[in-house]
């Protein structure tokens, strides 16, 4: 059954063939951002010209990163998007995150720091709300749990020292890495970010639970509080 918003005939088989040839010959780097999304949508909506829709999506969400991390309902509010085409976008995101997360899980986190940053940026850099997560590590610095602690407003999300430490005890964590994002795009830490990090680190120290770092993710990059000498 054809979805609402996914109707329409399109005779651009030749155009899609050219996109396919560019992809096969030179890989994704040969395609513009809108062409990648256009071709992806064409697989879900085969009888429609998906180029205008691809451009509209990129405008709405500020680029591929914002589109891939947008909520299902938000994408669905863009005229022309139905469940099948939204699913095409979200399955690409899920596949990418699974691949990046597996790279993190297979080696000690401190020895695969760039892989960790790649994973976190892909997952959190373009979120519209502030999200807090805690990475729990064992004594060999292997990831044992990547835990979503909660979402906040556009401006802030609360990190409660007692909850973080209690969960670390429950899991038998030897070390923690705190992570949250800044929807503003800037990864610069606030005074509150610095204070809560120090509180958690002090509480963990009394129980032999190390806090390796607090990473702040934004669309403009990332900040490590340890690298800045703030932890």
N, C-alpha and C positions, 0 to 999 in steps of 0.2 A: 504494500500500500504506500502511495506517495505521501510524504509528510507535507503538512502545511508549511509554505515558505520554501519548498524544495522542488517546485514544479518548473516547467519551462523547457523548451527545446533549444538546443544549441548546436550549430553546425561547425563548431571550431575544432573538428577532428585534426585538421592540419596543424593548427596552432599547438594543440596538445602533443601532437607527434613531435613537433620541434622542441618543445620543453622536455619531452622524454629523451630525445636524442642528446640534448645538452646534458641532462642528468646522467645518462649512460656513458657519455663520452668523457666528461670532465668532472662529474660528481656535483654535489650540492653547491660548491663554490661558484659554479657557472651560472647559477640562477639567482635572481634578485629575491629579496625577502617576500615580496608579494607573489612572485612566481612559485616559490615553494608552497605557500599557503594555497594559492590557486590550484596547483596540481593536486595537492592533498584533498582539497574539497571536491575536485573533479572526480576523484575515485568514489566519493560518497554521493555526489549529485551528478551523474554522468551526462545528463541531457540539459545542462544549464551552463551558461557562460559564468564561470566562477571568478573571473578577474575582478569585476567591480566589487563583489562580496569580499574577496581577499583584501582589497585595498581598504574597504570600509572597516573591516575587523582590525587591521593594523592601525588605522587612524584612531579607532575607538579605544584601543588598549595600549597605544604608544609603542607598538613594535611586537616582534615575535615573543620576546620574553614575557611581556605583559599579557599577551594573548594566551600563551600556554599555561600560565599560572592563574588565569581568571577563573572565577567560579562558573560552574555549569549554567546556573540561572542567569548570570550576567551575560555570558555569550549568547544565550537563548533570547535575550532582549534585542539583539541586533537583527533587524528585518532580514529575512531570508535564511536564518539559521534554525534548523530543526534538530531533533535528537540524533539522527544519523550523522549529520555533519559535525555536531558538537562532539559526538563520540569519537570521530576521526581525529579531532584535535587532542582530546584528552588521552587517547590511547598512545599517541606519540609522546605526550608528556610523561605518562606512566612508564613507558618503555625506557625513555631517557633516564628517568630517576632510578629505575631498577638497575640499569647498567652502572650508573655512577655510584649508587649505594653499594652494589656488590664489590666494586673496586675498594671502597672504604672498609667493608667488612672482612675482606680477605687478608689484610695486613695490619700490623700495629698502627694505630691512628697517627701517632707522632712520627712514624716513618713514611706516611702517605698523606702529608698535610695538604698538598695541592689537590689531591683527589677529594679530600674532605671539603675544601673550599669550593671546588667545582660543584660538588653535590649540593652544598648549602645554598650557593648562589642560584643554581638552577631551580631549587625548590622555593626559595624565600625572597629573592631579590626584588620581585615585582608584586608582592602581596600588597593589598590595599589596607590591611589591618596589621597591627603589630602582633607577632606570634612568638611565643617563648618555647624553647625546647631544651632538653638536657640530654647530653650524650653520656651514657654510663659506660665506664671502661673497667676491665678486670686488671689484675696485677701485671699482666703482660701488655697492657694498653690496647687490648683488642676490644672492639665495640661489642657490648652485650645488650644494650638497649638504646634506641633512639626514641626518646619520649617527648611527645607533644604535651606541654604543661598547660597550655591555654592561649586564648586570643584576647586582645584588649581592644581599645578604641583605636581610632586612627592615630592617636598621639602616644598611647602607652599601653603596656601590658604589665600586670603585677607579677613579680617573682617573689614568692614567699620562702624565706630561708628555711623555716621549719618543714615545709612540704618537700623541698628539694632534698634536705638531709634525711628526712624520714624515708623517702623513696630510695635513696642511695643505700640506707641500711637494709631495707627490705630486699633489694636486689643483690646485696653483697658487693657493691661497687667499691673499687679501690681508688678510682679517680673520676672526675667529672669534667666535662667541657660545657659551659653555658653558651647558649646561642639565642639571639633574637634579631629581628629585622627592624629597620626604620622605614616606614612607608614614604617618608619625605624624600628618600633616595640617598641622603647623606649618612654615612656610617659612623660619623663622629660620636663618641660617647657623651652622654649627659652626666651631670653630677650624680643623679640618681643611679645611673648605670654603674658608675664607679663605686658608689657606696654599697649597693646591694651585692656587688661582686665581692667586695672585701668582707662583708658580713658572712656570706656563704663560705668563703675561703677560711675565715676564722673558725666558724662552726665546724667545718669539715676537718680542720687540723686537729681539733680536740678528739676526733674519732678516727684519726689516721686515714681520712678521705681527702685526697689531694684535689684541688681545683687547678687544672692545667691552664685554662684560659677562659675568657669570655669573648666570643666572636660576635661582632655586630655586622649584619649584612644589609646592604642597600644597593639600589640600582647603580650607584656611582662607585661601588667597590665594597671593600670590607675593612674592618678595623679589628686588630687583636689587642686586647687590653694588656696582655703580657708583653707583647712586642713594644708597646708604648710605655712600658715601665709602670703601669697602673695597677699591677697585681703582684 
